Amino acid sequence: MSQDTDVVDSEVVRTDTSDVLLETRQLSKYFPITKGLWGRTVGQVKAVDHVDLQIRQGQTVGLVGESGCGKSTLGRCILRAQEPTSGEILYRRTDGEVVDLAPLTERQLKPYRQDIRMVFQDPFSSLNPRMTLADIVGEPLRVNKVVKESEVEDRVAALLARVGLRPEYLRRYPNAFSGGERQRVGLARALALDPRLVVADEAVSALDVSVRAQILNLMKDLQADEDLTYLFISHDLGMVEYMADEVVVMYVGHVVETGPTADLYRRPQHPYTEALLSAVPNPDPNAAKRRERIVLQGEVADPSDVPSGCPFRTRCAYAQELCATSVPALREVSPGRRVACHFSEELGLRGIEELGVA
């Protein structure tokens, strides 16, 4: 971001002229490991470790990686649902000023919570079974006093219609709906305050395969209609390919590769990305027989005891001596492409076509 800095009401504000809506700089989240009666700290789980990320206005950034790589924790830190240990969360307001959300108090965060909303993974546990849809979707409107009390139900009915549900459902409880319908309710709740950025954390992974496409198409339609920006967190690279303009690959709290979706899928630059792409299912049964699956050896590295050098080296078929002694920097290897690998230019990794996935 191109910025000049001022201080306004104890907030660090910068003038921004770019199209980056939100950016993290060296963002980290460490969880302490305690031991003994007095809770002595004996170590740290580095769930997110010095992550740099950019999300551009109107685009979808896909955040991918295996379970335990830190992608959900990163999403929650951006929302300030979890307190970051260090780093910056730079958010560009509608007036073009940029504010670091990381150090703000709860009172200072309140107006920004309207702009950045979340859709949760489990549509069954994320909705209060004792509340009607009118209360679930209307609660953000009431808490933030966006509309008069007399107008809340009309606003809720309009939001339900926007996500494909009948307005007369507002008197019903969540147990009357299927998983896909509940996730539509979750989308309506997220949209209630007219957000600019929506963090979708595995938003369709708990749904039946037949319903996933409907929700993904709905999210795309809403994005076009409302000029939404998404951070789409998923372990499913097939869905990310359909949804995302850019992809960010994480491994054990680190970003290891970023780039435009089509280019990254065609020409991966990191061995971990190549392995993830090889696992993307192919709907063509004949092509599926010819595909080459890269099976990584061992388990995901322990974020409380990350290997020296490159965190991925213990599972990498291309690892060399340098990988054990030097941490690879996340560097630009071509326009729009960044990778954290010492030998990315030399490896000649295969994309989805050569792997038999496309």
N, C-alpha and C positions, 0 to 999 in steps of 0.2 A: 504494500500500500504506500502511495505517495502522501506524506502527512506532515503537517505542522502541529506543534503541541501547545495547548492551553490548559489551564486548570479552572473548572467550573463546578461549584458546589461540591468540592472534595472528590470529583470524578476526573480522571485523566481523559481529556477529550482531544482528539486529533482531527484535523481537516483531511478528508479523503476524497480523491478524485477517481478512484478505480471502481470496477464493478464487483469487487470482492465484498460479499455481504458479511461473512464471518471468517476470521482467521485465528488459528492458534499458533503461538510461538513458544517453543520449548516447554509445552504443557506436560506436566507430570502429576501422577497420582500414586503415592506410595501408602500401603497399609502396614502398620507396625505389627510385628510378631512379638507377642508378649509371653513371659514365662514366670512361673513362681507365684507366690502368694501376693506379692506387691505389684505384679504386672510389669516386671522389668522388661524393657524392650531389648530383644536379642537379635533382631533382624528386620528386614523390610520386604514386603511383596511389591515389586515394581510393576504394577498393573498397566500403567501408562508412563512411558519414559522419554521425556523431551521430544514430544510430537509436534511437528509443524504441519499444518493443514490449512487449505484454502477452500472456501465454498463460495462460488460465484452466484450472483443474483439470477434467479430463474432457472438454475440448473439443478441436476440431481447428482450428488456425489455418492458413489457406492463404496461402503467401507466393508472390507471382506477379510476373512481369516478364520482359522480353526477356533473351536471353543476354547476359551481361556487366553486368547491373544490380546484382550484388553479393549476390544472395539465397543462393547456395551458400556464399559467404564468411561471411555472417552466421550461417548454420547451423553452420559449423565453429568460428566464434568462440564461439558459445553452448556448444558441446561442449568448448571449449578445445583443439580439435585445431589451431587457429591462435591465436597470442597476440594479443589485441586491443591496439591502440595506446593507447586510452584509453576511459573509460566504465565503467559498472557492469553486472554480470550478477547480478541478485538472484534467488536460488533459495529457495523456501519448503520447509523440511524437514518431515518428518512430525510433528515436535513443535511445529510452528507458528512456529519461529524462522526468520529470513531471513538468508542468508549471501551475501555478494558473492563470486562465484566468480572474478572477474577477477584479483585479486591473489594468489590462492592458489598455493602451490608444488605440484609434482607429488605429493609425499607427502600434502599436505592435500587434494588433489583426489580421491585414490583412492576414498574412500567415496561421493563424489558421482558418480563415473563409473559406478557401479552403477545409479544412479537415472536417468541421462540417457544414452540409447543411440542408435545411428544405423543406418539402413538405406540402403545405398549405391545409386547409380544403376545401375551395370553389374553384373549378377549373374554375369558371366563372369570379370571381372578381380578382383572383390572376394572370391572364394573361392580359397584356396590349392589348386591342382590336385594337390598331393602329399599332401594331408591327407584322411582319410576324414571323413564327416559326424560320426562320433563325436568326432573330434579338433576339427573346426571349431566345432561347437556346444558341445562340452565344454570348450574352452580357457578361456572366461571363468569357468566354474565352478572350474576348477583354479587359475587365476591368483588368483582372489579367495577361494579356499578356502571356497566356499559350502557344499559337501557333501563327505562323505568320498570318497576315491578309489573305494572299492567301490560307491558309489552313483551315480557319474557317468553310467555307461551307461544305467542305468534312468531317470535324469533326462533324458538326451538323447532316449531313446526316447519319453518322454512329451511332450517339446517338439516332436518331429517329428510325432507324432500330433495335437498341438494345431494345427499349421499345415497339416494335411491330407496328410501323407506317412506312408508305412508305416514302423513302427518298425524293421523288419528292414533298411531301407535304410542303417542307420548304419554298415555296413561298406563301403559303396560310396564311390567318388570323385566329385567334381563333374562330370567329363566324361560320366558316365552319365545326366545329367539335362538336361532342357530348360531354357530360360531362365526360364519360369514356376516350375518346380520349384526351380531354384537360388534364385530370389528368396524362395521359401518357406523355404529353408534360411537365407537371410539374416535373415528375420523370426524364425526359431527362435533364431538366435544372439543377436539383439537382445533377445529375451524371456527369455534364459537367467537373467539376474540379477533378474528381476521389476522392470523399470524403471517409473518413473512418467511419464517423458517420452520419446518416441521422435521423433527428427528423421529424416524420410523425404525424402531429397534426390533428387527425380526418380525415385522408387522404381519406377515402372512405365513410364517413357518409353522404355526399351530393349526392352520386350516387345512381342510381336505384339498387335494390337488385340483379338483374340479372347480373349487371356489377361488383359488389363488388368482387365476387369470382375471376374474371379475373384479377383485379388489385392486389388483395392479392397474387394470384399465381405468378404474374409477379414480385412482390416485393420479394417473396421467391426465385424465380429463379435468380434475380439480386443479392440477398444476397449470394447465393451459388457461382455464377460466379465471383463476384467482391470482395468477402470477406467483405461485408458490415456489419456494426453494426447498429441496429435500436433502437431508443426510440419511441415506438408505443403508441401514446396517443389516448385513445378511451373511450367512455362511454359504449360500447357494449362488454360485457364480452365474448360473443360467438365468436366474431372475435379475441379477445385477446387470447382466448384459442387456436385458430388455429395458431396464429402468434408467440406468445411469449414463450420464454424459462423460463423467470422469470416474476413475476407480482408484482407491487407495487401499493398498495391501498391508496388513499388519501382522507382525509375528512377535510374540512375547513382549508386548508393550511398545514395540518399535515400528515405525513405518519403514517398509523395505522397498516399496515401489509405488509410483503414482504415474498416471498418464490418461489420455483420452481413451475411452472404452474400446473402440474399434482397433486402435493401434496397439494397445496393451494386450488385447486378446490375440491379435495376429502376430505380434512380436514381443513376447515377454522378455524382460531383461534380467530377472532374478530367478534363481532355481526354485525358490518356494512358489513363485507365481506359476511357473511351468508345471509344477506338481499339482497345484490347485486346479489349473485348467484341464489337466488330464482326467480329473474326476467329474467334469461336467457331463451329465447324461446326454446321450444322443438318441432322439426319438426314432431314428431309422435303424431297424434291427440288423440290416445288412452291414451298415457302416459301423454299428456297435461291435460287430465281430472283428473288424479290422483295427479297432482303436488300440492305442497303446496307453496303458495305465501306469503311471509312475507311483510306486508305493514307497513312501518315505519310511526309513528305518527308525526305530525307537519312538519315544514319546515327545510331545511338545516340551520344550525346556521349562524348567521350574522358574517362575518369575521371581522367586525369593533367592535363587542361586543361579543366575544367568551365566552361561559359559563365557569364558574370556574371549576377547576378540569379537568375531561375528556371532550373534546369538544362534544363527541357523547352522553353523558349521558342523555340529555333531550329527546332523541329519542330511548334510549336503554331499551329493556324489562328486561334486567338483571342488571340494575344499582342499586348500593347500596350506603350507606352513604359515604363510602370512595371515591367513584367516584366524589362526589361534592367538596371534599376538597383537593384531591391530583391528580396532573397531572401524568398519567401513562407514564413511560419511554418506549421508543422503545427498547425492550430487546430480546435477543435470547432465544427462548423457546425450540428449538431443532436445530440440525445442518442445517444451511441454512434458518431457519425460524425465523423471528422477528415479534413481535406484541406489540402494545401499549394498553394493557388491563390488569387491576389488577387481573382479575379472569379467564384469558383465559384457564388455565389448568383445571379449575373446571366446565366449562360450557357444554362441550360435544356438540359442535355445529355441525350442519348437512352440509354435502357436497352435490354436485350435484346429486349423486345417491339417497341419502335419501330424498332429496327434490323433487325427481321425474323429475329432469331436464335432466339427462343423459339418 
